[in-house]
Amino acid sequence: MTSNIETVRQLTSQIDGFLSDDEGELLYRLARNVPSGQAIVELGRFKGKSTVWLAKGTESGQKNRVYSIAPAAGSKDRISGGNNNTSTAFLTNLTKAGVHDTVVALAITSDNAAKLWKKNVGLKVGLLWVNASREYEDVKKTLLSWKQYLVPGAIVALHNCDQPGPAQTNNHNIPFCLAVPV
């Protein structure tokens, strides 16, 4: 497995993003361990760095689909920073990494995706990766809207837990945190 992780490190080193290799490796391991038939859902994306880690992880495990969900215009954080449309770079990076068949990219808000999930996808979620808004109300709303789709014992991973929104919802002061919902 070490050689697989090193290969993914090399692939993702060429992708702009805010995810460290250690965080990526954790996502890889989490995705690899999601039981067969469960979805891996990524909420928020930039140019696909975490998406590639998740996809390569599940490819080395149960080969579940990764549903990468983000509005076409990008997140509020990216729009205010001037990086509003990264779709082309995202899709290019998935193709370069060879994971375009593992990833289902949905250009929709997290809230709308949650409303349509049961009817259009129907899978229970074994891993929920939240890497979107850093505002407390947004994070809280996201977690509450996706909670109904989580399998018992599902893993919820939040990025930027040192930021106000994720920190308040998780009561941790670390950049990357995990929770197992009850």
KOLDREN-910015 format. One record per residue: x, y, z of N, C-alpha, C in turn; residue number from 1. Coordinates in pm, whole numbers, always signed. Each point is the difference from the previous one (the first is absolute). Example, Ala and Ser with C-alpha at 12.3 -4.5 7.8 and 13.67 -1.06 7.14 Angstrom:
BEGIN
+--------+--------+--------+--------+--------+--------+--------+--------+--------+-----+
:    nc1 :    nc2 :    nc3 :   cac1 :   cac2 :   cac3 :    cc1 :    cc2 :    cc3 :   n :
+--------+--------+--------+--------+--------+--------+--------+--------+--------+-----+
:  +1319 :   -569 :   +780 :    -89 :   +119 :     +0 :    +90 :   +120 :     +0 :   1 :
:    -35 :   +105 :    -72 :    +82 :   +119 :     +6 :    -77 :   +109 :    +73 :   2 :
+--------+--------+--------+--------+--------+--------+--------+--------+--------+-----+
//
This chain:
BEGIN
+--------+--------+--------+--------+--------+--------+--------+--------+--------+-----+
:    nc1 :    nc2 :    nc3 :   cac1 :   cac2 :   cac3 :    cc1 :    cc2 :    cc3 :   n :
+--------+--------+--------+--------+--------+--------+--------+--------+--------+-----+
:    +81 :   -119 :     +0 :    -81 :   +119 :     +0 :    +86 :   +126 :     +0 :   1 :
:   +118 :     -6 :    +57 :    +87 :   +117 :     +4 :    +31 :    +50 :   -140 :   2 :
:    +21 :    -91 :    -95 :    +29 :    +42 :   -137 :   -123 :    +66 :    -63 :   3 :
:   -123 :    -50 :    +33 :   -122 :    +64 :    -48 :    -11 :   +143 :    +51 :   4 :
:    +26 :    +18 :   +127 :     -9 :   +133 :    +60 :   +105 :    +92 :    -61 :   5 :
:   +119 :    -51 :    -22 :   +105 :    +83 :    -61 :    -40 :    +41 :   -142 :   6 :
:    -63 :    -90 :    -73 :    -49 :    +33 :   -135 :   -105 :   +111 :     +7 :   7 :
:    -91 :     -9 :    +96 :   -103 :   +104 :    +14 :    +63 :   +132 :    +43 :   8 :
:   +100 :     -5 :    +86 :    +71 :   +123 :    +39 :    +58 :    +68 :   -124 :   9 :
:    +59 :    -79 :    -87 :    +59 :    +57 :   -122 :   -108 :    +59 :    -90 :  10 :
:   -111 :    -71 :    -15 :   -111 :    +51 :    -81 :    -55 :   +131 :    +55 :  11 :
:    -21 :     +4 :   +131 :    -63 :   +118 :    +60 :    +96 :   +115 :    +21 :  12 :
:   +129 :    -26 :     -8 :    +97 :   +110 :    +16 :    -12 :   +100 :   -115 :  13 :
:    -59 :    -41 :   -110 :    -18 :    +87 :   -117 :   -134 :    +73 :     +3 :  14 :
:    -81 :    -23 :   +102 :   -133 :    +59 :     +8 :     +0 :   +111 :   +106 :  15 :
:    -44 :   +119 :    -39 :    -14 :   +109 :    +97 :   -104 :    -40 :   +104 :  16 :
:    +25 :    +38 :   +123 :    -97 :    -29 :   +105 :    +56 :    +30 :   +136 :  17 :
:    -84 :    -22 :    +99 :    +32 :    +39 :   +137 :     +5 :   -121 :    +93 :  18 :
:    +16 :   -117 :    -57 :     +2 :   -124 :    +75 :   +145 :    -47 :    +12 :  19 :
:    +42 :    -32 :   +121 :   +136 :    -51 :    +19 :     +5 :   -147 :    -42 :  20 :
:   +120 :    -52 :    -21 :    +16 :   -142 :    -33 :    -50 :    -89 :   +113 :  21 :
:    +22 :    +42 :   +125 :    -48 :    -81 :   +113 :   -153 :     -7 :     +1 :  22 :
:    -65 :   +112 :    -28 :   -146 :     +1 :     -8 :    -47 :    -86 :   -117 :  23 :
:    +68 :    +12 :   -112 :    -34 :    -80 :   -117 :    +14 :   -149 :    +28 :  24 :
:   +108 :    -37 :    +67 :    +20 :   -141 :    +34 :   -112 :    -51 :    +91 :  25 :
:    -44 :    +83 :    +93 :   -111 :    -40 :    +87 :   -128 :    -19 :    -82 :  26 :
:    -27 :    +91 :    -92 :   -118 :    -17 :    -88 :    +11 :   -128 :    -81 :  27 :
:   +118 :    -29 :    -50 :    +25 :   -123 :    -76 :    -37 :   -122 :    +84 :  28 :
:    +50 :     -4 :   +122 :    -25 :   -115 :    +89 :   -149 :    -10 :    +37 :  29 :
:    -62 :   +114 :    +27 :   -142 :     -1 :    +33 :    -82 :    -51 :   -118 :  30 :
:    +29 :    +49 :   -120 :    -74 :    -41 :   -119 :    +22 :   -148 :    -30 :  31 :
:   +122 :    -46 :    +20 :    +32 :   -142 :    -24 :    -83 :    -90 :    +90 :  32 :
:    -32 :    +47 :   +120 :    -69 :    -83 :    +98 :   -152 :    +13 :     +1 :  33 :
:    -56 :    +80 :    -89 :   -146 :    +11 :     -8 :    -54 :   -132 :    -56 :  34 :
:    -93 :    -62 :    +71 :    -55 :   -127 :    -48 :    -64 :     +9 :   -137 :  35 :
:     -1 :   -109 :    -70 :    -57 :     -9 :   -134 :   -146 :    +45 :     -1 :  36 :
:    -37 :    +71 :   -105 :   -138 :    +42 :    -17 :    -36 :   +130 :    +69 :  37 :
:    +97 :    +64 :    +64 :    -25 :   +128 :    +64 :    +66 :   +111 :    -80 :  38 :
:    -61 :   +117 :     +5 :    +54 :   +114 :    -74 :   +103 :    +75 :    +83 :  39 :
:    +92 :    +61 :    -72 :    +95 :    +95 :    +58 :    -43 :   +135 :    -58 :  40 :
:    -30 :    +94 :    +88 :    -49 :   +130 :    -45 :    +98 :   +108 :    +42 :  41 :
:    +41 :    +78 :    -98 :    +87 :   +115 :    +21 :    -83 :   +126 :    -23 :  42 :
:     -8 :    +84 :   +101 :    -74 :   +125 :    -12 :    +99 :   +115 :     -7 :  43 :
:     +7 :    +62 :   -114 :    +97 :   +106 :    -23 :   +124 :    -58 :    -63 :  44 :
:    +51 :    +73 :    -97 :   +124 :    -44 :    -65 :    +65 :   +124 :    -60 :  45 :
:   +124 :    -11 :    -26 :    +72 :   +110 :    -65 :    +42 :    -52 :   -137 :  46 :
:   +116 :    -59 :     -7 :    +46 :    -53 :   -128 :    +18 :   -151 :     +1 :  47 :
:    -51 :    -66 :   +104 :     -5 :   -145 :     +0 :   +106 :    -73 :    +81 :  48 :
:    +76 :    +72 :    +79 :   +107 :    -66 :    +78 :    -59 :   -105 :    +95 :  49 :
:    -97 :    +40 :    +82 :    -59 :    -97 :    +93 :    -82 :   -105 :    -75 :  50 :
:    -58 :    +38 :   -112 :    -79 :    -94 :    -80 :    +88 :   -115 :    -48 :  51 :
:   +119 :    +32 :    -46 :    +93 :   -104 :    -48 :    +39 :    -91 :   +116 :  52 :
:    +31 :    +57 :   +117 :    +33 :    -85 :   +116 :   -115 :    -96 :    +32 :  53 :
:   -123 :    +53 :     +3 :   -116 :    -85 :    +29 :    -19 :   -108 :   -105 :  54 :
:     +9 :    +39 :   -126 :    -22 :    -96 :   -110 :   +106 :   -109 :     -1 :  55 :
:   +124 :    +38 :    +16 :   +107 :   -101 :     +3 :    -14 :    -91 :   +121 :  56 :
:    -48 :    +55 :   +111 :    -23 :    -82 :   +119 :   -106 :   -105 :    -23 :  57 :
:   -113 :    +40 :    -56 :   -107 :    -97 :    -22 :    +37 :    -99 :   -110 :  58 :
:    +79 :    +43 :    -98 :    +47 :    -93 :   -103 :    +87 :   -110 :    +59 :  59 :
:    +70 :    +31 :   +110 :    +83 :   -102 :    +65 :    -81 :    -82 :   +101 :  60 :
:   -126 :    +38 :    +19 :    -87 :    -70 :    +93 :   -119 :    -62 :    -69 :  61 :
:   -118 :    +50 :    +33 :   -126 :    -59 :    -48 :    -52 :    +56 :   -132 :  62 :
:    +72 :    +96 :    -55 :    -37 :    +57 :   -130 :   -138 :    +67 :     +0 :  63 :
:    -28 :    +72 :   +108 :   -123 :    +78 :     +9 :    +14 :   +126 :    -84 :  64 :
:   -111 :    +61 :    -30 :     +2 :   +127 :    -73 :    +27 :   +115 :    +97 :  65 :
:    +70 :   +100 :    -51 :    +21 :   +125 :    +72 :    -89 :   +104 :    -68 :  66 :
:    -93 :    +57 :    +76 :    -88 :   +105 :    -51 :    +58 :   +133 :    +46 :  67 :
:    +54 :    +74 :    -95 :    +62 :   +128 :    +29 :   -100 :   +110 :    -33 :  68 :
:    -45 :    +71 :   +103 :   -111 :    +93 :    -14 :    +47 :   +142 :    +29 :  69 :
:    -22 :    +88 :    -96 :    +32 :   +142 :    +16 :    -76 :    +78 :   -107 :  70 :
:    -44 :   +120 :    +34 :    -68 :    +80 :   -102 :    +96 :    +37 :   -112 :  71 :
:    -53 :    +15 :   -120 :    +83 :    +32 :   -117 :    +79 :   +128 :    +21 :  72 :
:    -57 :    +95 :    +72 :    +67 :   +128 :    +22 :   +104 :     -8 :   +111 :  73 :
:     +7 :   -107 :    +72 :    +96 :    -13 :   +110 :    -62 :    +39 :   +132 :  74 :
:    +76 :    -19 :   +108 :    -48 :    +31 :   +134 :     +7 :   +150 :    +26 :  75 :
:    -71 :    +43 :   +104 :     +4 :   +142 :    +39 :   +143 :    +45 :    +27 :  76 :
:    +79 :    -85 :    +64 :   +139 :    +34 :    +33 :    +82 :    +22 :   -126 :  77 :
:    -20 :    -86 :   -100 :    +79 :    +10 :   -124 :    -44 :   +120 :    -84 :  78 :
:   -132 :    +25 :     -3 :    -51 :   +113 :    -78 :    +56 :   +131 :    +55 :  79 :
:     -1 :    +14 :   +133 :    +50 :   +124 :    +60 :   +150 :    +13 :    -21 :  80 :
:    +69 :   -111 :    -20 :   +144 :     +4 :    -26 :    +35 :    +10 :   -146 :  81 :
:   -100 :     +6 :    -87 :    +25 :    +15 :   -143 :    +24 :   -130 :    -75 :  82 :
:    -13 :   -115 :    +67 :    +22 :   -131 :    -64 :   -134 :    -70 :    -20 :  83 :
:    -92 :    +65 :    -70 :   -136 :    -52 :     +2 :    -26 :   -120 :    -89 :  84 :
:    +62 :    -15 :   -114 :    -31 :   -114 :    -84 :   +125 :    -83 :    -25 :  85 :
:     +6 :   -111 :    +68 :   +115 :    -90 :    -11 :    -39 :   -133 :    -65 :  86 :
:   -117 :     -4 :    -61 :    -52 :   -126 :    -57 :    +93 :    -62 :   -103 :  87 :
:    +56 :    +82 :    -88 :    +88 :    -54 :   -104 :   +123 :    -64 :    +62 :  88 :
:    +63 :    +70 :    +93 :   +118 :    -55 :    +68 :    -36 :   -127 :    +77 :  89 :
:   -116 :     +1 :    +65 :    -46 :   -116 :    +76 :    -12 :   -122 :    -91 :  90 :
:    -72 :    +14 :   -110 :    -20 :   -112 :    -92 :   +130 :    -45 :    -65 :  91 :
:    +87 :    +94 :    -34 :   +131 :    -33 :    -56 :    +81 :    -82 :    +99 :  92 :
:     -1 :    +39 :   +127 :    +76 :    -71 :   +103 :    -54 :   -140 :    +23 :  93 :
:   -132 :    -17 :     -7 :    -57 :   -135 :    +14 :    +46 :    -90 :   -114 :  94 :
:     +1 :    +56 :   -120 :    +44 :    -77 :   -117 :   +148 :    -36 :    +11 :  95 :
:    +85 :    +96 :    +36 :   +143 :    -27 :    +18 :    +25 :   -109 :   +103 :  96 :
:    -80 :     -1 :   +105 :    +18 :    -99 :   +107 :    -66 :   -134 :    -35 :  97 :
:    -78 :     -2 :   -108 :    -64 :   -125 :    -41 :   -116 :    -42 :    +89 :  98 :
:    -69 :    +97 :    +62 :   -108 :    -33 :    +92 :   -137 :    +49 :    -48 :  99 :
:     -7 :    +47 :   -123 :   -126 :    +55 :    -50 :   -113 :   -102 :     -1 : 100 :
:    +30 :   -129 :     -5 :   -105 :   -102 :     +4 :    -46 :    -32 :   +143 : 101 :
:    +79 :    +37 :    +98 :    -33 :    -24 :   +140 :    -79 :   +116 :    +59 : 102 :
:    +20 :   +119 :    -54 :    -58 :   +122 :    +55 :   -123 :    +42 :    -80 : 103 :
:   -105 :    +31 :    +72 :   -120 :    +60 :    -59 :     +1 :   +146 :    +44 : 104 :
:    +28 :    +90 :    -92 :     +6 :   +143 :    +31 :   -137 :    +61 :    -20 : 105 :
:    -53 :    +60 :   +106 :   -130 :    +63 :     -6 :    +15 :   +149 :    +22 : 106 :
:    -43 :    +79 :    -97 :     +7 :   +146 :    +10 :   -131 :    +51 :    +60 : 107 :
:     -7 :     -7 :   +133 :   -122 :    +34 :    +73 :    +41 :    +37 :   +141 : 108 :
:    -82 :    +77 :    +68 :    +33 :    +32 :   +139 :    -19 :   -123 :    +87 : 109 :
:    +67 :     -2 :   +112 :    -13 :   -110 :    +95 :   -144 :    -14 :    +47 : 110 :
:    -63 :   +112 :    +27 :   -138 :     +1 :    +47 :    -94 :    -64 :   -102 : 111 :
:    +13 :    +41 :   -126 :    -85 :    -59 :   -105 :    +32 :   -146 :    -23 : 112 :
:   +127 :    -36 :     +7 :    +38 :   -141 :    -17 :    -62 :    -85 :   +110 : 113 :
:     +1 :    +50 :   +122 :    -59 :    -75 :   +112 :   -150 :    -21 :    -23 : 114 :
:    -67 :   +102 :    -51 :   -144 :    -10 :    -25 :    -31 :   -105 :   -107 : 115 :
:    +90 :    -15 :    -97 :    -23 :    -91 :   -112 :    +66 :   -137 :    +17 : 116 :
:    +80 :    -17 :   +103 :    +84 :   -119 :    +15 :    -80 :   -130 :     -2 : 117 :
:   -100 :    -11 :    +86 :    -74 :   -126 :    +13 :    -66 :    -40 :   -132 : 118 :
:    -61 :    +95 :    -68 :    -71 :    -29 :   -125 :    +96 :    -32 :   -114 : 119 :
:   +111 :    +71 :    -10 :    +88 :    -12 :   -117 :   +119 :    -94 :    +19 : 120 :
:    +46 :    -17 :   +121 :   +115 :    -88 :    +23 :    -42 :   -116 :    +91 : 121 :
:    -56 :    +32 :   +113 :    -56 :   -102 :    +87 :    +96 :    -77 :    +87 : 122 :
:   +130 :    +15 :    -21 :    +97 :    -73 :    +81 :    +16 :    +64 :   +138 : 123 :
:    +26 :    -83 :    +96 :    +38 :    +52 :   +132 :   +146 :    +45 :     -8 : 124 :
:    +34 :    +96 :    +83 :   +133 :    +61 :     -3 :    +84 :    -57 :   +113 : 125 :
:   +116 :    -55 :    -37 :    +93 :    -56 :    +98 :   +109 :    +98 :    +41 : 126 :
:    +28 :    +97 :    -88 :   +101 :   +102 :    +29 :    -49 :   +132 :    -58 : 127 :
:    -10 :   +100 :    +86 :    -39 :   +134 :    -40 :   +118 :    +93 :    +26 : 128 :
:    +53 :    +59 :   -106 :   +116 :    +92 :     +7 :    -54 :   +140 :    -24 : 129 :
:     +5 :    +84 :   +103 :    -54 :   +136 :     -7 :   +116 :    +98 :    -12 : 130 :
:    +10 :    +61 :   -116 :   +108 :    +93 :    -28 :    -57 :   +121 :    -74 : 131 :
:   -100 :    +61 :    +60 :    -68 :   +110 :    -67 :    +11 :   +126 :    +86 : 132 :
:   -111 :    +59 :    +33 :     -1 :   +125 :    +76 :    +64 :    -18 :   +137 : 133 :
:    +56 :   +108 :    +48 :    +58 :     +0 :   +134 :    -87 :    +75 :    +99 : 134 :
:   -122 :    +35 :    -42 :    -95 :    +72 :    +86 :    -82 :   -101 :    +79 : 135 :
:    -17 :    +27 :   +130 :    -67 :    -92 :    +90 :   -138 :    -43 :    -49 : 136 :
:    -86 :    +96 :    -34 :   -136 :    -34 :    -43 :     +0 :    -86 :   -126 : 137 :
:    +94 :    +27 :    -91 :    +10 :    -81 :   -122 :    +42 :   -143 :    +32 : 138 :
:   +101 :    -14 :    +85 :    +49 :   -133 :    +36 :   -107 :    -78 :    +74 : 139 :
:    -65 :    +66 :    +94 :   -108 :    -64 :    +77 :   -112 :    -47 :    -93 : 140 :
:    -44 :    +88 :    -90 :   -106 :    -34 :    -95 :    +41 :   -119 :    -88 : 141 :
:   +125 :     +1 :    -45 :    +50 :   -110 :    -83 :     -5 :   -132 :    +77 : 142 :
:    +51 :     +0 :   +121 :     +2 :   -123 :    +79 :   -142 :    -51 :    +28 : 143 :
:    -89 :    +90 :    +32 :   -138 :    -41 :    +29 :    -71 :    -52 :   -126 : 144 :
:    +28 :    +60 :   -116 :    -69 :    -45 :   -121 :    +52 :   -135 :    -50 : 145 :
:   +124 :    -36 :    +32 :    +57 :   -127 :    -46 :    -10 :   -111 :   +104 : 146 :
:    -29 :    +34 :   +123 :     -3 :    -99 :   +109 :    -93 :   -118 :    -32 : 147 :
:   -113 :    +27 :    -62 :    -98 :   -104 :    -28 :    +51 :   -108 :    -97 : 148 :
:   +105 :    +30 :    -75 :    +52 :    -94 :    -99 :   +120 :    -81 :    +49 : 149 :
:    +46 :    +30 :   +120 :   +117 :    -68 :    +53 :    -37 :   -138 :    +55 : 150 :
:    +84 :   -100 :    -31 :    -19 :   -131 :    +60 :    +42 :     +9 :   +146 : 151 :
:    -51 :    -88 :    +86 :    +49 :     -1 :   +138 :   +152 :    -21 :     +1 : 152 :
:    +70 :    +83 :    +73 :   +145 :    -10 :     +7 :    +73 :    +67 :   -114 : 153 :
:    -72 :    +73 :    -84 :    +65 :    +72 :   -111 :   +103 :    +98 :    +54 : 154 :
:    +97 :    +30 :    -81 :   +102 :    +98 :    +37 :    -34 :   +133 :    -65 : 155 :
:     +5 :   +105 :    +79 :    -15 :   +136 :    -50 :   +132 :    +69 :    +25 : 156 :
:    +61 :    +48 :   -107 :   +128 :    +70 :    +10 :    -21 :   +146 :    -41 : 157 :
:    +52 :    +89 :    +82 :    -12 :   +144 :    -26 :   +139 :    +58 :    -22 : 158 :
:    +12 :    +83 :   -101 :   +125 :    +70 :    -24 :     -7 :   +136 :    +68 : 159 :
:   +116 :    +56 :    +31 :    +10 :   +134 :    +59 :    -69 :    +11 :   +135 : 160 :
:    +21 :    -96 :    +86 :    -62 :     +3 :   +132 :    +61 :   +105 :    +92 : 161 :
:   +100 :    +71 :    -50 :    +53 :   +113 :    +75 :    -73 :   +130 :    -39 : 162 :
:    -95 :    -11 :    -92 :    -81 :   +114 :    -43 :   -130 :     +2 :    +82 : 163 :
:    -64 :   +116 :    +13 :   -115 :    +13 :    +90 :   -113 :   -101 :    -21 : 164 :
:    -45 :    -18 :   -123 :   -114 :    -90 :    -23 :    +27 :   -143 :    +35 : 165 :
:    +99 :    -62 :    -62 :    +29 :   -140 :    +35 :    +39 :    -18 :   +145 : 166 :
:    +73 :    +95 :    +58 :    +43 :    -13 :   +140 :   -121 :     -1 :    +93 : 167 :
:    -97 :    +86 :    -24 :   -120 :     +5 :    +84 :    -82 :   -127 :    -10 : 168 :
:     -8 :    -56 :   -118 :    -82 :   -120 :    -17 :    +69 :   -123 :    +55 : 169 :
:   +129 :     +5 :    +14 :    +74 :   -120 :    +40 :    +76 :    +14 :   +131 : 170 :
:    +11 :   +121 :    +52 :    +70 :    +25 :   +126 :   +143 :    -52 :     +3 : 171 :
:    +69 :    +10 :   -112 :   +141 :    -35 :     -8 :    +75 :   +122 :    -51 : 172 :
:   +126 :     +8 :    +30 :    +81 :   +109 :    -50 :   +114 :    -55 :    -84 : 173 :
:    -35 :    -80 :   -100 :    +97 :    -59 :    -89 :    -45 :    +24 :   -144 : 174 :
:    +93 :     +2 :    -97 :    -38 :    +31 :   -135 :    -85 :   -106 :    -71 : 175 :
:     -1 :   -120 :    +50 :    -71 :   -110 :    -65 :    -57 :    -85 :   +111 : 176 :
:   -129 :    -23 :     +2 :    -56 :    -76 :   +111 :   -101 :   -102 :    -50 : 177 :
:    -21 :    -99 :    +78 :    -91 :   -110 :    -35 :   -105 :    -14 :   +109 : 178 :
:   -115 :    -48 :    -41 :   -104 :    -28 :    +96 :    -74 :   -125 :    -45 : 179 :
:    -41 :    -79 :    +93 :    -85 :   -115 :    -30 :   -137 :    +36 :    +57 : 180 :
:    -99 :    +23 :    -87 :   -131 :    +39 :    +50 :    -66 :   -112 :    +80 : 181 :
:    -82 :    +40 :    +95 :    -73 :    -98 :    +80 :   -140 :    -18 :    -51 : 182 :
+--------+--------+--------+--------+--------+--------+--------+--------+--------+-----+
//
